[in-house]
Amino acid sequence: MKKVFLLLLCGFVFSTNIKAQQNDKPIHNFSLEDCVGFAKKNNVQVKNSLLAIEAQIQTNREIRSAALPTINSSFSTTDYTTIPTSLLPGQIFGGAAGTFIPVQFGTKFNANYGATFQQLLFDGQVFIALQARAASLEMVNNNAALTEENIKANIYKIYYQLSASKTQLNILDANIERIKKLAHDAEIMYKNGFAEKLDVDKVSVQLNNLQTEKIKADNSVAIGFMGLKMLMGMPVKDSLVLTDIINEQSLNSDILVENDFQYSIRKDYQYLNTIRKLNQYNVQRYQLSYFPTISVSGAYSKNAQRSEFDFLKGGQWFTTSLISLNVNLPIFNGFSTDAKIKRTKIELQQTENQLATLKNTIDNELTQAKLNYMSSVATVQFQKKNMQLAENVYQQTKKKFEIGTGSNTEISAAQADLVSAQNNFMNALYSALIAKVDLLKASGKL
């Protein structure tokens, strides 16, 4: 009995732990802005763009180091196991001309320590690189902002789509309940002899179609949620609940575009404009490479020679020190610099062409976005009225059917028209919200 009791207790604890782990699954109740904020911290592309900023900061530090002095120190000892031999002319010692006497100079042990420094005084390429640091950092910042904007736009669209789908699911549920009641009423009327079996079957077919549509919609929403979580950088196993409900009020924000619209507020224009600045610096860098480079260097060292390894016991050390001014003047390098200058000028012109094309693209996007938004808002209003009319028609047809003056064909058509009107309204509302996002992005306000 004790063993059985222990087994039951272990099973209870194990099942309790499993339930606790299942209940520990994080649940996120997120508004639209919550999703955007979460993505800014967790989306891989956004995180990498922020890391690129940190990397550029370190690159700028590396560039700055070229203008700072370089200081090195060294220490060495040498043990000549065999002292080098030199040849002296034999005539020095009274020998015949053309003869040599081998002699060994120096000591067995040598030691040397010292320090060197070098300071660049002028280098045109380094000078331009120092000037370009701010533009390089601006470029990666603009790239990060552009990445965030694209992620934000996609999150807006998916969030609106899922919110619209949630509303459509609610409409489907309401329609299913309505058809269930209609099927129940038709069954009663059939039993009482006021309807045919065909009428009951037609209502059942409508109910089955709606339930099949509900299953497909549920699957589509589940896939959409996984896509949104992947885009946000959220673990797929986490639960995400959308708290915002889309309706006509979501279209009421002021997104009118001013007449004095400036291209510079567009993040893609800012990024490309920074590329142009860097191309200009590149041209200047190669142009200044024709100028000489000037640097100053110096060295200080101590040297000692010993017959025995006793450098730490004192003795004489000999000092050597120097300061030098170095000037390097390029004369001819096979027209390599000229080719680099011409190539960078071509690249600069390509960027200028891209900026001109981008301006034209922005004008086109802005014009289309305005027209799409205005027509989408108008479509929403028309579809809303149409949905209300379809609801009224259905209610009147249902009353006629219940009192026996209407046919099943009429109520089936009214039901189909109502479902179609409801779907058309939600599709129009979703399209209007997407048009709103496109207009905000085109005007640089997203």
Secondary structure, DSSP 8 states (H G I E B T S, - for coil): -HHHHHHHHHHHHHHHHHHHHHHTS-EEEE-HHHHHHHHHHH-HHHHHHHHHHHHHHHHHHHHHHTTS-EEEEEEEEEE-SS--EEEEEGGGGT--TT-EEEEE-S-SEEEEEEEEEEEEEE-HHHHHHHHHHHHHHHHHHHHHHHHHHHHHHHHHHHHHHHHHHHHHHHHHHHHHHHHHHHHHHHHHHHHTTSS-HHHHHHHHHHHHHHHHHHHHHHHHHHHHHHHHHHHHT--TTSEEEE----SGGGG-S-----TT--GGGSHHHHHHHHHHHHHHHHHHHHHGGGS-EEEEEEEEEEEEEESSS-GGG----EEEEEEEEEEE----STTHHHHHHHHHHHHHHHHHHHHHHHHHHHHHHHHHHHHHHHHHHHHHHHHHHHHHHHHHHHHHHHHHHHTTSS-HHHHHHHHHHHHHHHHHHHHHHHHHHHHHHHHHHHTT--
